Amino acid sequence: MASVAAVFRRKKAAGPADADERALPQGPKAPPPPTDENRPTLARKLAGATVLQIMPALRDEPAVRAALNITGALLRSGTRVIVAADRGALVSEVQSLGAEWLRLRNTATSGWLLRRNVRRLEDLIVVEHIDIIHAHGAGAALAARAAALHHPVWLITNLPDGPIDAAQIGKKPIAALMYGHRIFAHSAYVAIPIEDHYRLPPDRIAVVPPAIDTAAYHPNNVNVDTVATLRKAWNIQPDEFVVLAPGALTPEAGHALLVDAARILYNRGIDGLVFVVPGVRRSGRRDFSAITKHAKAQRVDELFCLGTPAADEAALLAAADVVVIPALAPSTDGSLAGKAQAMAKPVIASAIGALPEYVLAPPRMPDDLRTGWLIRPNDPIDLARAIGEVLTLNDRARHAMGVRAWQFAQSSFSPNGVAADTLAVYTSLLDNVS
């Protein structure tokens, strides 16, 4: 199974300005890179290097937690880390990791506060011998770039976690992030429009997915009795096959597509299936009612279990035989597919948005290395075909696929896997010093 991790690597194919408010320079030209001539003291390895992480306020939020995961990995590699951020609940955690905390309000994108931040960063680069600045956010990126114009240092920025629509591309908050020598993106789906718009060389953007708590989503860490209780509540017999479609119950999530796929499979004489749609009632009862009516109209309502008892997501995934994500609209979030595979479950997902990056399937991967199926969006025939193929797997083949899915999740989405891929980008910058 080691070949899965080896084959798959989440990499994308293919004059000094003042810091006050003014038009950004044409084109996303990064600051001059450090060289032996302009920065002979620059570290050559992560061990012994000094990294400045400029973060938002240290509140207990996913983005800050993700940044601290990288901080911890840097510290374990022998790197000195300075965290520049405003106050928050996680200040003590930063310090307990072994990082140094410097209070810095870094959200300003113009005015005196930005100019003050630039001066402070210039002093830090010189006094603390900063080798790499990792700037999270537009204000941090603008200040870091202005400082790096005068004091050669490697600059890394991050694209936003959420979707970037066409109206945002080219505007100052996004354009400010384009000055990094390396720019992190959570998916190629987000990165490609940015790369095309700014005509960036492929090696400027590094695609690294957000981390998933793979320890929480691990088959061995879910209570067996909890799973048995769930299946009993669903009135599922031991020999029945559970098709689970978790997630928010909204029209664009495509749960209604399961009804048409169920009818197709029923017409083919395939039985022993139970379709579980636990749902999150963001839209009230309307969406549940629509699926119920559609299932009754197709005469497959007895195959469905809607609005199931409350349970944590890991237990829901553990109770499934296959997890279906039949999205109709593109999304940047493929974490549900990653969590399902961390639970060693095969996944069937729409080939839309970032989801194809979260499932190994042909033609991207040979059939014997697949971890699931990618289907055409809004195509119940293709969904029924994929479910039918899962059913044809014998126990040995199904177990092997589960192992591959688990391994893929561990190597690509676990905190350690994401940290390793991130640190590889840091190392690549230091290795580029000429």
N, C-alpha and C positions, 0 to 999 in steps of 0.2 A: 503493500500500500504506500510505501514511501514515494512512489512515482507521482502521486497526486500533488504533493507539496512541491516536488521538483519541477513538474510540468507547469504548474500554475503559479504565476507571479503577477500580482496586481500592478502592472506598469502600463502606462499609456503608450499604445503603438504610435505607430505614427505620430554747460557753464553753471557754477554753483548757484542754486536758487535759494532765496530766503524762505523761511518756513511760514511766512504769512500767507494770507489768502490770495491766490492768483491762479491763473489757468495752469493746469498740469502740463508738463512738456509733451510735445507730440510723440506718440509711440511709447511703449512700456520699456524704456531703456533702464536696465538695472544700474546701480552705482558701479564705479570701477571696481573690479574684483581685486582682492588682495594678491600681491605677488611678492617674490623675494626682494624686489627692488623697493616697492612702496610700503611693505610691511614685513621686514625680515624676522620679527619676533613672533609671527603667527604660528600657532601650534600645528603640528602635522598629524596628530592622532587625537581621538576623543579623550583618551586618558591623558590628563594634563591640560586639556583645553578649558577655556572659560566660555560658558554660554549664558547669554542674557535672554531670559524669557519675559517678554512684555505681555502681560495678561490683562483682561478686564478685572473689575473688582473681584476679590477672592470670595465670592458667594458660592454656596453649595449648589452648583448648577452643572449639568452634563458637560458643557464646553470646558468649564474650569477643571472638572474632574479628569477629563480627557487630557488636558494640558499637564496636569499634575502626574498622570500616569507616565507621560514622556519625561517629566522632570525626574521622577524616581528612577527610570531606566537610565537616564544620563548619569545620575549620581552613582548608580551601581557600576557603570562603565568606567568610573574614575574621573568623570568630568566635574568641574566646579560649576555650579548653577546659581545664578542670581535671578530672583523673580522680582520684577518691577510691576507692581499692581496696587490698586487702591485697597483699602481695608475691606475685610469680609470675614465670615465665619471660619474660613479655611486658612487663615494666617498661621495659626498654631500648627496646622498639619503641614504646611510648607516648611516651617522651621523644624518640625520633628523629622521630616524626611532628610534633613541635612542641607537644605538649600538656604540661601541668604535672601531675606525679604527686604525690598526697598519700596517705600510707599511712593506711588506715582499715579497720578490721575492722567490717563492716556487716551481718553475718548475724544479730545478736541481735534478737529481737522482744520482749524484756522485760529488766528488771533494770538494773544499774548501767552495763553497757556501752552499752545503748541510750540511757540518760540522758546518758552522756558524749558519744555521737555527736550527740545533739540539740544539746548546747551547742557542740560544734565546728562544726556546720552553721550555727547561728545566728551565730557569729563570722564564718564564711566569707561568709555572705550580706551582712553589714554591711561587712566589711573589703574583700572582693574584688568587691563590687557584683554579686553573682550575679543574673542575670535569669531563668534557667531551670534547674531541677534535673530531671535524668532519672535516676530511681531504678530500678535493676534488682534485683528481689527484694523479699521482704516486709520484711526488716529495714531495708533502705535506704528503702523507702516509708514505714514507720512513723516513722523518724527525720526524714525530709524533711518529712512532713506536720506533725509536732509543731513543727518549726522554722518552717514556713511559716505556722502559726497566728499567730505573733508578728511575722514579718517577711515581708510580701507578696512572693511569688515564684511564678512559674509552675511547676507540678509535673506531670511526665510519668511514667507507670509502664508496665510491660510485663506482659501476661499470660504465664504459663509457656509454653514451647515445645511441650510435650507435651499429651496429652489431659487434660481436666479432667472427672472423673466427678461425678455428682450429689452424692456424699457430700462432695466437697471444696468445692462451692459453698456459701458461707455461713460456712465455717470461717475462722479468723483469717488463715492464710497467703494466702488468696485475697481475703478482705475487705480486707486491708491495701492491696491494689493498686487498690482502687476509689476511692481518694481523689485520684487524679490528675485534673487539669483535662483531660488527654487520656490515654487508655489505649490502648496499642498491642496489637493482636492479630494473629496470623499468618494467621488465616482468619475468615471470617464464620461458618463452622461452629462454631468455638470461641467467637466473640463473642456470637452470638445468645442462647444459654442464659444467659450472664452478664448481658447487657443485660436480658433478661426477668426474671431473678431479682432484680436490684438496681434495676429500673425506671429504667435510665439513659437519658437523652436520646440520640438517635442520634449527635449530634455529639461525644459524649464518647469514643466508641470509634473509633479509626482502624485500619482493616485494611490492613496492609502485610505482604506475604509475606516469608519468609526469603530471603536472597540465594542465588543459584546461581552457581558459577564458570563463567559463560558463555564465558569464553575457553578453558577446558579442554574444554567441550562445544561445540565449533564445528566445522563440517564441514571447514574449511580447516586445522584443527590436528590432524587425525587422519591418521596415516600410511596412505597408500593401500595399500601393500604389506601392512600389518597386517590391513586389512580383507579384502584378497584372500586372505590366508592363512587367515583365519577361515572365509570362505565355502568355500574348498577343503576345510578340515577338516570342514565340515558336508556336504560332497559336494553342493554346490548348483550347478546349472547356470546359465549367464549369463541365461537367459530365465525362471528360476524366481523366484517372489515370496516374500520372507521375512516371515513374521509372527512378530515377536519378543515374548515375554512374559518380561521380566527380573524381577529382584527375588527376595526371599527365598521359597523354596519351602515354603510352609506351607498348610494346608487353607483358611485364611481368605483367602489370596491369590487363590484361584479359578482356578488354572492348569488344573485338571481340566475346567473349562468349555470349554476350547479343543477338547477331544476331541469333545464333542457338536457344537460348531460346525463342526468339520472334517467330521464325518459328514454334517451337513446340507448343507454346500457340495459334498461329494463326490456326494451323492444328486442334486444339481442339475446335475451334469455339469461342475462347475468344477474344473479341475485346474491343475497348475503351481504349487501352493502348498507351502511348507515351513514347518512350525511349529517354532520354536526356543524351547526352554525351558532356558536355561542354569542357572538355579537357584542358590541358596546353601544348602548342605546343613546347615541348622540342625536339621533333624529327622532327620538320617541318611538312610539309603536308603529308608526307608518310603514317603515321599511320591513319590519317583521311581518306586518299584515300583508304587504305586497308579495313577499316570498311565499307566505302561507297560501294566499289565494292562487298564486301561480302554480304551486305544487298541487293543490287540489284540482285545478283545471287540467293539469297534466296527469292526474291520478297517480302521483308518486308521493303524496303527502305522508304516507306511512313510512317512507324511507328517511324522513327528515326529523331532526331533533333541533328545535329552535329555542333560543333564549335559555340556555342551559344553566344549571346551578352555578353560583359564584365559585370560582376557583382561580388560583394563581396561574399565570400563563405557562409556566414550566410544567405544571401538572396537566394542563390541557394538551400541550404538545406531547407529553409522555403517553397520554391515553389514545393518541392517534396512530393509525397505520401509515397514512400518507397525509401530508399537509398541502392544501391547495390555496394559492393566492391568485385569484382570477381577475386581477386589476384591469379596469377599462381605461383609466387615465394614468399618464406617466407620473412617477413619484421619484424623489431622490432617496427615499428611505427603503432600503431592502433588508433592514435588520430582522424582520420577522422570518425571512427565509434563512438568514444566518442562524437565528435561535433554533429554528426547527432542525437544521442540520447539526447543530451542536448537540441536540437531543437524539442524533443518529436516525433522523426521519428523512425519507425521500421527499422532495418538494416538487410540486407542479406549479409553475408560475407563468404569468403572462410575459411575453417577450416585449416589454415596454418599460421605459424609464431606466432606472438603475437595476431593476430586478435581474436582467440577464447577467450582470456582473456578480450576482450572489449565488448562481446555480451553475454547476459544471454539466454541460450537455453538448451533444453534437450541434453544429459542426465545429464548435470551438474546442471540444474535447472528444477523444475517441469514445465509442459507445461503452467500452469496458471500463472507462474511468468516470462515467457519468455519476452525478449525485442526485439527479432529478430530471425533469422535463421542462422545456420551454414551449409554450403554446402560443398560437396566434390570438391576440386580444379579441374578446367578444366572439369567440368561435366555439360553440358548444360541441361541435363534432370533434374538433381537435382536443378539447378537454376530455371528452369521453374516450377518445383514442388513448390519451396518456394514462387515464385511470385504468383502462383495460390492460395496458402494458404492465402497469404495476401489479395487477392481479395475476398476470401470467408468470411472474417471478416465483421460483421455488424458494423454500426457506433459506437455502444456502446463498442464492443470488441476492435475496432481500437483505440478508445479514451483511453480505459483502458491501452492498450499496450503503447500508447504514454506517459501516465502519469508514468508508470513503467520505461520506458526508461529515462524520464527526471529525475526521482528520483534516478535511478542508476547512471546517469552521475553526479548529484549533490553530491551524497555520496562518489563516487569513484574517480572522476576526477576534481572536482572543486578545486580551490586553498585552500579553507577552509577544504575540505575533505582530500586532500593530506597532508596538514599541520597537521591535527588531527592524521592521520595514522603515520606520521613521528614522531610527538611528543610522540606517544604511544611507539615507539621504544626507544626513549630517556628515558622515564619513566621506561620502563622495565629494563634498565640497572641499573638505580639508585635503583630500588626495589631489585636488585639482590645482593646488598652489604650484606655480612654476618658478 
